[in-house]
Amino acid sequence: MAMSRDEIFQKVSAVLVDALGVDDEEVTAGAVIRDDLGAESIDFLDIMFRLEKAFGIKIPRGELLPDNVANDPNFIKDGMVTPEAISILKQKMPHSDFSEFEKDPQLDHMSKLFTVNAIVNYVEGKLK
């Protein structure tokens, strides 16, 4: 039987609470993993491992979080993510909401694309 979106959210929330040592109430759909929940680079690997285990899925490298886009000089101009890069990111991250990021696509704001809701969307897609 397929999991409901709420069940997926609850499991994702439990993973984030365990991995990041945050309180349950901090894990909201719109919470940004880095900015609001305090995740650091090393935490993302742990989170992905825990998600794989919790949901019985495989998360290929670069699928949940694209690799090296921010380091490509063709995609960043004067600290801003280029329209070409945004287009590529949208293809690689269909689980993320780009509406706010597109209004002010500063490289420093890219972390805002990785929210609890984005993880739920990703897992929901993997389970279908």
N, CA, C and O atoms as CSV, one atom per row, in Angstrom:
chain,resi,resn,atom,element,x,y,z
A,1,MET,N,N,0.836,-1.183,0.000
A,1,MET,CA,C,0.000,0.000,0.000
A,1,MET,C,C,0.886,1.254,0.000
A,1,MET,O,O,1.860,1.337,0.749
A,2,ALA,N,N,0.544,2.197,-0.827
A,2,ALA,CA,C,1.331,3.430,-0.953
A,2,ALA,C,C,1.212,4.275,0.312
A,2,ALA,O,O,0.177,4.296,0.976
A,3,MET,N,N,2.289,4.959,0.618
A,3,MET,CA,C,2.292,5.850,1.776
A,3,MET,C,C,1.620,7.166,1.402
A,3,MET,O,O,1.756,7.649,0.279
A,4,SER,N,N,0.898,7.732,2.352
A,4,SER,CA,C,0.302,9.048,2.123
A,4,SER,C,C,1.386,10.111,2.249
A,4,SER,O,O,2.451,9.864,2.816
A,5,ARG,N,N,1.105,11.284,1.721
A,5,ARG,CA,C,2.054,12.393,1.825
A,5,ARG,C,C,2.339,12.716,3.295
A,5,ARG,O,O,3.475,13.027,3.650
A,6,ASP,N,N,1.325,12.643,4.138
A,6,ASP,CA,C,1.509,12.923,5.562
A,6,ASP,C,C,2.422,11.881,6.214
A,6,ASP,O,O,3.257,12.223,7.051
A,7,GLU,N,N,2.263,10.624,5.833
A,7,GLU,CA,C,3.135,9.575,6.373
A,7,GLU,C,C,4.584,9.795,5.933
A,7,GLU,O,O,5.516,9.616,6.716
A,8,ILE,N,N,4.756,10.183,4.673
A,8,ILE,CA,C,6.102,10.481,4.170
A,8,ILE,C,C,6.686,11.646,4.952
A,8,ILE,O,O,7.838,11.585,5.381
A,9,PHE,N,N,5.903,12.713,5.145
A,9,PHE,CA,C,6.381,13.878,5.905
A,9,PHE,C,C,6.804,13.457,7.313
A,9,PHE,O,O,7.849,13.890,7.798
A,10,GLN,N,N,6.011,12.625,7.966
A,10,GLN,CA,C,6.334,12.203,9.333
A,10,GLN,C,C,7.661,11.442,9.381
A,10,GLN,O,O,8.466,11.650,10.289
A,11,LYS,N,N,7.887,10.561,8.403
A,11,LYS,CA,C,9.152,9.809,8.367
A,11,LYS,C,C,10.334,10.721,8.042
A,11,LYS,O,O,11.402,10.599,8.642
A,12,VAL,N,N,10.137,11.634,7.092
A,12,VAL,CA,C,11.202,12.597,6.754
A,12,VAL,C,C,11.521,13.431,7.985
A,12,VAL,O,O,12.689,13.668,8.296
A,13,SER,N,N,10.495,13.871,8.677
A,13,SER,CA,C,10.678,14.669,9.892
A,13,SER,C,C,11.491,13.906,10.928
A,13,SER,O,O,12.409,14.459,11.534
A,14,ALA,N,N,11.155,12.633,11.130
A,14,ALA,CA,C,11.890,11.809,12.097
A,14,ALA,C,C,13.359,11.666,11.696
A,14,ALA,O,O,14.241,11.711,12.553
A,15,VAL,N,N,13.625,11.496,10.397
A,15,VAL,CA,C,15.002,11.402,9.896
A,15,VAL,C,C,15.761,12.687,10.216
A,15,VAL,O,O,16.895,12.640,10.694
A,16,LEU,N,N,15.134,13.835,9.953
A,16,LEU,CA,C,15.802,15.116,10.179
A,16,LEU,C,C,16.020,15.391,11.659
A,16,LEU,O,O,17.059,15.929,12.041
A,17,VAL,N,N,15.064,15.033,12.487
A,17,VAL,CA,C,15.218,15.203,13.935
A,17,VAL,C,C,16.413,14.383,14.425
A,17,VAL,O,O,17.238,14.874,15.195
A,18,ASP,N,N,16.496,13.125,13.971
A,18,ASP,CA,C,17.605,12.256,14.383
A,18,ASP,C,C,18.946,12.732,13.838
A,18,ASP,O,O,19.939,12.771,14.565
A,19,ALA,N,N,18.973,13.094,12.559
A,19,ALA,CA,C,20.236,13.451,11.915
A,19,ALA,C,C,20.768,14.800,12.384
A,19,ALA,O,O,21.979,14.978,12.513
A,20,LEU,N,N,19.867,15.754,12.641
A,20,LEU,CA,C,20.304,17.120,12.940
A,20,LEU,C,C,20.131,17.524,14.399
A,20,LEU,O,O,20.586,18.592,14.808
A,21,GLY,N,N,19.476,16.674,15.181
A,21,GLY,CA,C,19.280,16.989,16.600
A,21,GLY,C,C,18.377,18.195,16.815
A,21,GLY,O,O,18.558,18.948,17.772
A,22,VAL,N,N,17.401,18.379,15.922
A,22,VAL,CA,C,16.454,19.487,16.067
A,22,VAL,C,C,15.180,18.971,16.722
A,22,VAL,O,O,14.967,17.761,16.807
A,23,ASP,N,N,14.339,19.882,17.182
A,23,ASP,CA,C,13.067,19.506,17.776
A,23,ASP,C,C,12.031,19.257,16.687
A,23,ASP,O,O,12.109,19.834,15.603
A,24,ASP,N,N,11.064,18.400,16.978
A,24,ASP,CA,C,9.998,18.074,16.022
A,24,ASP,C,C,9.330,19.312,15.450
A,24,ASP,O,O,9.089,19.396,14.245
A,25,GLU,N,N,9.032,20.273,16.313
A,25,GLU,CA,C,8.288,21.456,15.865
A,25,GLU,C,C,9.103,22.355,14.930
A,25,GLU,O,O,8.532,23.208,14.249
A,26,GLU,N,N,10.415,22.178,14.888
A,26,GLU,CA,C,11.242,22.957,13.970
A,26,GLU,C,C,11.136,22.449,12.533
A,26,GLU,O,O,11.398,23.188,11.584
A,27,VAL,N,N,10.751,21.192,12.382
A,27,VAL,CA,C,10.684,20.569,11.067
A,27,VAL,C,C,9.301,20.827,10.466
A,27,VAL,O,O,8.366,20.046,10.643
A,28,THR,N,N,9.206,21.941,9.754
A,28,THR,CA,C,7.979,22.303,9.046
A,28,THR,C,C,8.211,22.109,7.555
A,28,THR,O,O,9.353,21.987,7.113
A,29,ALA,N,N,7.146,22.082,6.790
A,29,ALA,CA,C,7.271,21.858,5.340
A,29,ALA,C,C,8.194,22.884,4.689
A,29,ALA,O,O,8.975,22.536,3.804
A,30,GLY,N,N,8.115,24.131,5.112
A,30,GLY,CA,C,8.904,25.187,4.491
A,30,GLY,C,C,10.284,25.397,5.083
A,30,GLY,O,O,11.029,26.254,4.609
A,31,ALA,N,N,10.642,24.634,6.108
A,31,ALA,CA,C,11.946,24.812,6.745
A,31,ALA,C,C,13.070,24.497,5.759
A,31,ALA,O,O,13.055,23.465,5.087
A,32,VAL,N,N,14.042,25.406,5.687
A,32,VAL,CA,C,15.215,25.220,4.832
A,32,VAL,C,C,16.226,24.382,5.615
A,32,VAL,O,O,16.587,24.715,6.744
A,33,ILE,N,N,16.671,23.299,5.000
A,33,ILE,CA,C,17.519,22.331,5.691
A,33,ILE,C,C,18.777,22.979,6.276
A,33,ILE,O,O,19.132,22.714,7.424
A,34,ARG,N,N,19.441,23.810,5.508
A,34,ARG,CA,C,20.669,24.448,6.006
A,34,ARG,C,C,20.358,25.646,6.905
A,34,ARG,O,O,20.844,25.730,8.033
A,35,ASP,N,N,19.555,26.555,6.402
A,35,ASP,CA,C,19.339,27.827,7.096
A,35,ASP,C,C,18.508,27.683,8.366
A,35,ASP,O,O,18.849,28.263,9.397
A,36,ASP,N,N,17.422,26.917,8.301
A,36,ASP,CA,C,16.518,26.807,9.448
A,36,ASP,C,C,16.861,25.654,10.382
A,36,ASP,O,O,16.664,25.755,11.593
A,37,LEU,N,N,17.371,24.564,9.826
A,37,LEU,CA,C,17.637,23.374,10.639
A,37,LEU,C,C,19.119,23.180,10.936
A,37,LEU,O,O,19.486,22.256,11.661
A,38,GLY,N,N,19.973,24.040,10.385
A,38,GLY,CA,C,21.385,24.036,10.742
A,38,GLY,C,C,22.234,22.947,10.127
A,38,GLY,O,O,23.321,22.662,10.630
A,39,ALA,N,N,21.773,22.327,9.052
A,39,ALA,CA,C,22.566,21.268,8.416
A,39,ALA,C,C,23.831,21.837,7.792
A,39,ALA,O,O,23.834,22.936,7.236
A,40,GLU,N,N,24.893,21.070,7.898
A,40,GLU,CA,C,26.160,21.407,7.255
A,40,GLU,C,C,26.411,20.381,6.154
A,40,GLU,O,O,25.680,19.396,6.045
A,41,SER,N,N,27.418,20.602,5.355
A,41,SER,CA,C,27.697,19.728,4.202
A,41,SER,C,C,27.716,18.250,4.576
A,41,SER,O,O,27.096,17.433,3.895
A,42,ILE,N,N,28.412,17.903,5.640
A,42,ILE,CA,C,28.528,16.498,6.046
A,42,ILE,C,C,27.169,15.913,6.424
A,42,ILE,O,O,26.944,14.714,6.260
A,43,ASP,N,N,26.266,16.749,6.927
A,43,ASP,CA,C,24.936,16.285,7.329
A,43,ASP,C,C,24.114,15.792,6.151
A,43,ASP,O,O,23.284,14.896,6.306
A,44,PHE,N,N,24.335,16.369,4.969
A,44,PHE,CA,C,23.534,15.975,3.812
A,44,PHE,C,C,23.770,14.515,3.438
A,44,PHE,O,O,22.834,13.821,3.042
A,45,LEU,N,N,24.993,14.048,3.556
A,45,LEU,CA,C,25.281,12.638,3.283
A,45,LEU,C,C,24.563,11.744,4.289
A,45,LEU,O,O,23.990,10.719,3.919
A,46,ASP,N,N,24.596,12.130,5.544
A,46,ASP,CA,C,23.922,11.375,6.596
A,46,ASP,C,C,22.413,11.356,6.355
A,46,ASP,O,O,21.772,10.314,6.494
A,47,ILE,N,N,21.852,12.503,5.997
A,47,ILE,CA,C,20.414,12.589,5.738
A,47,ILE,C,C,20.034,11.664,4.577
A,47,ILE,O,O,19.044,10.938,4.663
A,48,MET,N,N,20.813,11.689,3.500
A,48,MET,CA,C,20.506,10.836,2.352
A,48,MET,C,C,20.590,9.354,2.722
A,48,MET,O,O,19.744,8.561,2.312
A,49,PHE,N,N,21.601,8.988,3.489
A,49,PHE,CA,C,21.738,7.597,3.936
A,49,PHE,C,C,20.525,7.194,4.773
A,49,PHE,O,O,19.961,6.116,4.588
A,50,ARG,N,N,20.135,8.066,5.687
A,50,ARG,CA,C,18.989,7.765,6.556
A,50,ARG,C,C,17.681,7.687,5.769
A,50,ARG,O,O,16.820,6.863,6.078
A,51,LEU,N,N,17.529,8.537,4.758
A,51,LEU,CA,C,16.327,8.484,3.914
A,51,LEU,C,C,16.279,7.160,3.146
A,51,LEU,O,O,15.224,6.535,3.042
A,52,GLU,N,N,17.427,6.739,2.611
A,52,GLU,CA,C,17.478,5.470,1.896
A,52,GLU,C,C,17.026,4.324,2.800
A,52,GLU,O,O,16.242,3.465,2.398
A,53,LYS,N,N,17.533,4.333,4.014
A,53,LYS,CA,C,17.215,3.279,4.973
A,53,LYS,C,C,15.745,3.347,5.404
A,53,LYS,O,O,15.069,2.320,5.460
A,54,ALA,N,N,15.256,4.535,5.705
A,54,ALA,CA,C,13.889,4.706,6.204
A,54,ALA,C,C,12.835,4.329,5.166
A,54,ALA,O,O,11.784,3.786,5.508
A,55,PHE,N,N,13.123,4.623,3.886
A,55,PHE,CA,C,12.125,4.408,2.845
A,55,PHE,C,C,12.436,3.241,1.915
A,55,PHE,O,O,11.628,2.911,1.047
A,56,GLY,N,N,13.603,2.612,2.088
A,56,GLY,CA,C,13.972,1.496,1.214
A,56,GLY,C,C,14.167,1.935,-0.228
A,56,GLY,O,O,13.781,1.231,-1.160
A,57,ILE,N,N,14.776,3.116,-0.405
A,57,ILE,CA,C,15.019,3.656,-1.740
A,57,ILE,C,C,16.516,3.845,-1.939
A,57,ILE,O,O,17.292,3.825,-0.983
A,58,LYS,N,N,16.903,4.027,-3.179
A,58,LYS,CA,C,18.298,4.349,-3.505
A,58,LYS,C,C,18.321,5.779,-4.028
A,58,LYS,O,O,17.536,6.133,-4.909
A,59,ILE,N,N,19.210,6.596,-3.494
A,59,ILE,CA,C,19.349,7.981,-3.918
A,59,ILE,C,C,20.697,8.106,-4.637
A,59,ILE,O,O,21.735,8.234,-3.988
A,60,PRO,N,N,20.685,8.070,-5.968
A,60,PRO,CA,C,21.934,8.198,-6.712
A,60,PRO,C,C,22.598,9.558,-6.462
A,60,PRO,O,O,21.923,10.568,-6.261
A,61,ARG,N,N,23.895,9.558,-6.481
A,61,ARG,CA,C,24.651,10.797,-6.272
A,61,ARG,C,C,24.205,11.861,-7.274
A,61,ARG,O,O,24.114,11.598,-8.473
A,62,GLY,N,N,23.931,13.051,-6.775
A,62,GLY,CA,C,23.549,14.162,-7.628
A,62,GLY,C,C,22.066,14.237,-7.962
A,62,GLY,O,O,21.630,15.189,-8.609
A,63,GLU,N,N,21.288,13.257,-7.536
A,63,GLU,CA,C,19.869,13.262,-7.889
A,63,GLU,C,C,19.033,14.143,-6.961
A,63,GLU,O,O,18.193,14.910,-7.432
A,64,LEU,N,N,19.248,14.046,-5.681
A,64,LEU,CA,C,18.508,14.876,-4.731
A,64,LEU,C,C,19.105,16.279,-4.685
A,64,LEU,O,O,18.381,17.274,-4.649
A,65,LEU,N,N,20.419,16.342,-4.687
A,65,LEU,CA,C,21.160,17.608,-4.719
A,65,LEU,C,C,22.148,17.544,-5.872
A,65,LEU,O,O,23.083,16.744,-5.827
A,66,PRO,N,N,21.970,18.360,-6.903
A,66,PRO,CA,C,22.892,18.291,-8.045
A,66,PRO,C,C,24.326,18.648,-7.647
A,66,PRO,O,O,24.561,19.525,-6.815
A,67,ASP,N,N,25.260,17.953,-8.256
A,67,ASP,CA,C,26.682,18.165,-7.974
A,67,ASP,C,C,27.258,19.300,-8.811
A,67,ASP,O,O,26.934,19.439,-9.991
A,68,ASN,N,N,28.098,20.094,-8.206
A,68,ASN,CA,C,29.003,21.024,-8.886
A,68,ASN,C,C,28.368,22.103,-9.765
A,68,ASN,O,O,29.091,22.776,-10.500
A,69,VAL,N,N,27.068,22.294,-9.719
A,69,VAL,CA,C,26.473,23.356,-10.531
A,69,VAL,C,C,26.993,24.710,-10.057
A,69,VAL,O,O,27.318,25.574,-10.872
A,70,ALA,N,N,27.070,24.890,-8.755
A,70,ALA,CA,C,27.518,26.172,-8.204
A,70,ALA,C,C,28.989,26.453,-8.508
A,70,ALA,O,O,29.428,27.602,-8.451
A,71,ASN,N,N,29.740,25.416,-8.826
A,71,ASN,CA,C,31.170,25.597,-9.106
A,71,ASN,C,C,31.468,25.809,-10.581
A,71,ASN,O,O,32.618,26.048,-10.949
A,72,ASP,N,N,30.450,25.725,-11.431
A,72,ASP,CA,C,30.648,25.888,-12.866
A,72,ASP,C,C,30.621,27.376,-13.211
A,72,ASP,O,O,29.589,28.024,-13.031
A,73,PRO,N,N,31.729,27.933,-13.703
A,73,PRO,CA,C,31.784,29.368,-14.001
A,73,PRO,C,C,30.800,29.813,-15.075
A,73,PRO,O,O,30.492,31.001,-15.171
A,74,ASN,N,N,30.303,28.884,-15.879
A,74,ASN,CA,C,29.307,29.240,-16.896
A,74,ASN,C,C,27.926,29.474,-16.300
A,74,ASN,O,O,27.063,30.077,-16.939
A,75,PHE,N,N,27.719,29.002,-15.089
A,75,PHE,CA,C,26.405,29.093,-14.467
A,75,PHE,C,C,26.287,30.200,-13.428
A,75,PHE,O,O,25.192,30.501,-12.953
A,76,ILE,N,N,27.408,30.798,-13.080
A,76,ILE,CA,C,27.401,31.861,-12.066
A,76,ILE,C,C,28.055,33.095,-12.664
A,76,ILE,O,O,29.178,33.032,-13.165
A,77,LYS,N,N,27.352,34.214,-12.612
A,77,LYS,CA,C,27.893,35.493,-13.092
A,77,LYS,C,C,27.666,36.535,-12.006
A,77,LYS,O,O,26.527,36.816,-11.633
A,78,ASP,N,N,28.750,37.104,-11.505
A,78,ASP,CA,C,28.670,38.149,-10.474
A,78,ASP,C,C,27.834,37.728,-9.272
A,78,ASP,O,O,27.050,38.513,-8.739
A,79,GLY,N,N,28.011,36.479,-8.854
A,79,GLY,CA,C,27.303,35.998,-7.661
A,79,GLY,C,C,25.851,35.626,-7.901
A,79,GLY,O,O,25.125,35.300,-6.962
A,80,MET,N,N,25.426,35.675,-9.168
A,80,MET,CA,C,24.041,35.353,-9.501
A,80,MET,C,C,24.003,34.069,-10.339
A,80,MET,O,O,24.875,33.833,-11.175
A,81,VAL,N,N,22.994,33.263,-10.103
A,81,VAL,CA,C,22.800,32.050,-10.883
A,81,VAL,C,C,22.151,32.463,-12.206
A,81,VAL,O,O,21.126,33.145,-12.213
A,82,THR,N,N,22.750,32.050,-13.322
A,82,THR,CA,C,22.271,32.470,-14.641
A,82,THR,C,C,20.942,31.779,-14.981
A,82,THR,O,O,20.625,30.729,-14.422
A,83,PRO,N,N,20.176,32.370,-15.891
A,83,PRO,CA,C,18.933,31.721,-16.335
A,83,PRO,C,C,19.167,30.310,-16.882
A,83,PRO,O,O,18.352,29.413,-16.670
A,84,GLU,N,N,20.286,30.122,-17.588
A,84,GLU,CA,C,20.620,28.790,-18.102
A,84,GLU,C,C,20.784,27.791,-16.952
A,84,GLU,O,O,20.293,26.664,-17.018
A,85,ALA,N,N,21.476,28.221,-15.909
A,85,ALA,CA,C,21.687,27.347,-14.751
A,85,ALA,C,C,20.365,27.055,-14.044
A,85,ALA,O,O,20.136,25.930,-13.600
A,86,ILE,N,N,19.496,28.059,-13.939
A,86,ILE,CA,C,18.191,27.841,-13.297
A,86,ILE,C,C,17.403,26.802,-14.081
A,86,ILE,O,O,16.761,25.932,-13.492
A,87,SER,N,N,17.448,26.888,-15.397
A,87,SER,CA,C,16.756,25.921,-16.245
A,87,SER,C,C,17.275,24.500,-15.988
A,87,SER,O,O,16.492,23.557,-15.877
A,88,ILE,N,N,18.580,24.360,-15.897
A,88,ILE,CA,C,19.191,23.051,-15.634
A,88,ILE,C,C,18.826,22.573,-14.228
A,88,ILE,O,O,18.502,21.402,-14.031
A,89,LEU,N,N,18.878,23.470,-13.266
A,89,LEU,CA,C,18.519,23.098,-11.893
A,89,LEU,C,C,17.065,22.630,-11.803
A,89,LEU,O,O,16.762,21.674,-11.089
A,90,LYS,N,N,16.184,23.292,-12.513
A,90,LYS,CA,C,14.768,22.891,-12.506
A,90,LYS,C,C,14.605,21.473,-13.045
A,90,LYS,O,O,13.781,20.704,-12.550
A,91,GLN,N,N,15.396,21.131,-14.064
A,91,GLN,CA,C,15.340,19.775,-14.613
A,91,GLN,C,C,15.884,18.760,-13.616
A,91,GLN,O,O,15.336,17.668,-13.467
A,92,LYS,N,N,16.965,19.129,-12.936
A,92,LYS,CA,C,17.605,18.225,-11.989
A,92,LYS,C,C,16.880,18.169,-10.645
A,92,LYS,O,O,16.999,17.186,-9.913
A,93,MET,N,N,16.138,19.213,-10.325
A,93,MET,CA,C,15.473,19.305,-9.023
A,93,MET,C,C,13.974,19.607,-9.188
A,93,MET,O,O,13.500,20.632,-8.696
A,94,PRO,N,N,13.229,18.737,-9.867
A,94,PRO,CA,C,11.803,19.005,-10.042
A,94,PRO,C,C,11.032,18.988,-8.728
A,94,PRO,O,O,9.886,19.436,-8.669
A,95,HIS,N,N,11.654,18.477,-7.684
A,95,HIS,CA,C,11.038,18.398,-6.367
A,95,HIS,C,C,11.131,19.717,-5.591
A,95,HIS,O,O,10.504,19.853,-4.540
A,96,SER,N,N,11.902,20.688,-6.091
A,96,SER,CA,C,12.082,21.976,-5.403
A,96,SER,C,C,11.207,23.059,-6.019
A,96,SER,O,O,10.875,23.016,-7.203
A,97,ASP,N,N,10.843,24.028,-5.192
A,97,ASP,CA,C,10.039,25.170,-5.627
A,97,ASP,C,C,10.990,26.331,-5.938
A,97,ASP,O,O,11.686,26.827,-5.052
A,98,PHE,N,N,11.012,26.752,-7.185
A,98,PHE,CA,C,11.922,27.800,-7.635
A,98,PHE,C,C,11.290,29.191,-7.650
A,98,PHE,O,O,11.973,30.159,-7.985
A,99,SER,N,N,10.022,29.321,-7.302
A,99,SER,CA,C,9.308,30.590,-7.483
A,99,SER,C,C,9.976,31.763,-6.765
A,99,SER,O,O,10.115,32.831,-7.361
A,100,GLU,N,N,10.386,31.606,-5.533
A,100,GLU,CA,C,11.043,32.701,-4.804
A,100,GLU,C,C,12.490,32.890,-5.252
A,100,GLU,O,O,12.964,34.018,-5.383
A,101,PHE,N,N,13.177,31.793,-5.483
A,101,PHE,CA,C,14.582,31.859,-5.884
A,101,PHE,C,C,14.749,32.608,-7.205
A,101,PHE,O,O,15.700,33.374,-7.361
A,102,GLU,N,N,13.841,32.398,-8.153
A,102,GLU,CA,C,13.944,33.059,-9.457
A,102,GLU,C,C,13.831,34.576,-9.363
A,102,GLU,O,O,14.346,35.289,-10.224
A,103,LYS,N,N,13.167,35.074,-8.335
A,103,LYS,CA,C,13.025,36.520,-8.155
A,103,LYS,C,C,14.349,37.174,-7.767
A,103,LYS,O,O,14.592,38.335,-8.096
A,104,ASP,N,N,15.199,36.431,-7.070
A,104,ASP,CA,C,16.496,36.934,-6.616
A,104,ASP,C,C,17.486,35.765,-6.594
A,104,ASP,O,O,17.803,35.236,-5.529
A,105,PRO,N,N,17.973,35.365,-7.777
A,105,PRO,CA,C,18.771,34.132,-7.875
A,105,PRO,C,C,20.240,34.286,-7.458
A,105,PRO,O,O,21.144,33.926,-8.211
A,106,GLN,N,N,20.464,34.813,-6.279
A,106,GLN,CA,C,21.831,34.905,-5.770
A,106,GLN,C,C,22.330,33.510,-5.417
A,106,GLN,O,O,21.580,32.679,-4.906
A,107,LEU,N,N,23.595,33.268,-5.694
A,107,LEU,CA,C,24.195,31.981,-5.362
A,107,LEU,C,C,23.993,31.658,-3.880
A,107,LEU,O,O,23.738,30.508,-3.522
A,108,ASP,N,N,24.108,32.670,-3.021
A,108,ASP,CA,C,23.944,32.472,-1.578
A,108,ASP,C,C,22.539,32.003,-1.203
A,108,ASP,O,O,22.335,31.466,-0.114
A,109,HIS,N,N,21.579,32.200,-2.090
A,109,HIS,CA,C,20.194,31.807,-1.799
A,109,HIS,C,C,19.849,30.404,-2.310
A,109,HIS,O,O,18.736,29.920,-2.104
A,110,MET,N,N,20.797,29.765,-2.966
A,110,MET,CA,C,20.521,28.440,-3.530
A,110,MET,C,C,20.109,27.427,-2.475
A,110,MET,O,O,19.333,26.515,-2.761
A,111,SER,N,N,20.618,27.579,-1.261
A,111,SER,CA,C,20.268,26.619,-0.208
A,111,SER,C,C,18.774,26.633,0.095
A,111,SER,O,O,18.239,25.652,0.610
A,112,LYS,N,N,18.096,27.735,-0.218
A,112,LYS,CA,C,16.668,27.844,0.050
A,112,LYS,C,C,15.837,26.906,-0.823
A,112,LYS,O,O,14.645,26.725,-0.574
A,113,LEU,N,N,16.449,26.316,-1.835
A,113,LEU,CA,C,15.757,25.352,-2.688
A,113,LEU,C,C,15.613,23.997,-2.001
A,113,LEU,O,O,14.777,23.183,-2.392
A,114,PHE,N,N,16.424,23.761,-0.987
A,114,PHE,CA,C,16.424,22.459,-0.324
A,114,PHE,C,C,15.677,22.554,0.998
A,114,PHE,O,O,16.259,22.805,2.053
A,115,THR,N,N,14.374,22.346,0.907
A,115,THR,CA,C,13.487,22.438,2.065
A,115,THR,C,C,12.984,21.052,2.461
A,115,THR,O,O,13.188,20.067,1.752
A,116,VAL,N,N,12.327,21.008,3.607
A,116,VAL,CA,C,11.688,19.759,4.036
A,116,VAL,C,C,10.685,19.324,2.969
A,116,VAL,O,O,10.615,18.144,2.625
A,117,ASN,N,N,9.916,20.268,2.450
A,117,ASN,CA,C,8.927,19.951,1.425
A,117,ASN,C,C,9.590,19.373,0.175
A,117,ASN,O,O,9.037,18.466,-0.447
A,118,ALA,N,N,10.761,19.882,-0.202
A,118,ALA,CA,C,11.480,19.354,-1.362
A,118,ALA,C,C,11.864,17.887,-1.129
A,118,ALA,O,O,11.777,17.071,-2.046
A,119,ILE,N,N,12.283,17.557,0.078
A,119,ILE,CA,C,12.626,16.166,0.394
A,119,ILE,C,C,11.378,15.292,0.315
A,119,ILE,O,O,11.420,14.195,-0.243
A,120,VAL,N,N,10.273,15.773,0.871
A,120,VAL,CA,C,9.020,15.014,0.823
A,120,VAL,C,C,8.603,14.784,-0.630
A,120,VAL,O,O,8.222,13.674,-1.001
A,121,ASN,N,N,8.678,15.836,-1.452
A,121,ASN,CA,C,8.343,15.707,-2.874
A,121,ASN,C,C,9.232,14.666,-3.543
A,121,ASN,O,O,8.753,13.830,-4.309
A,122,TYR,N,N,10.533,14.721,-3.248
A,122,TYR,CA,C,11.491,13.790,-3.844
A,122,TYR,C,C,11.146,12.346,-3.454
A,122,TYR,O,O,11.047,11.470,-4.313
A,123,VAL,N,N,10.966,12.113,-2.161
A,123,VAL,CA,C,10.669,10.756,-1.681
A,123,VAL,C,C,9.337,10.276,-2.257
A,123,VAL,O,O,9.213,9.124,-2.672
A,124,GLU,N,N,8.363,11.149,-2.280
A,124,GLU,CA,C,7.052,10.779,-2.833
A,124,GLU,C,C,7.206,10.328,-4.288
A,124,GLU,O,O,6.603,9.337,-4.701
A,125,GLY,N,N,8.012,11.054,-5.057
A,125,GLY,CA,C,8.265,10.673,-6.442
A,125,GLY,C,C,8.996,9.339,-6.560
A,125,GLY,O,O,8.693,8.539,-7.446
A,126,LYS,N,N,9.958,9.098,-5.671
A,126,LYS,CA,C,10.724,7.843,-5.699
A,126,LYS,C,C,9.837,6.634,-5.351
A,126,LYS,O,O,10.053,5.532,-5.855
A,127,LEU,N,N,8.854,6.853,-4.498
A,127,LEU,CA,C,8.003,5.752,-4.062
A,127,LEU,C,C,6.912,5.396,-5.070
A,127,LEU,O,O,6.287,4.341,-4.966
A,128,LYS,N,N,6.685,6.274,-6.042
A,128,LYS,CA,C,5.631,6.007,-7.046
A,128,LYS,C,C,6.112,5.054,-8.100
A,128,LYS,O,O,5.363,4.719,-9.018
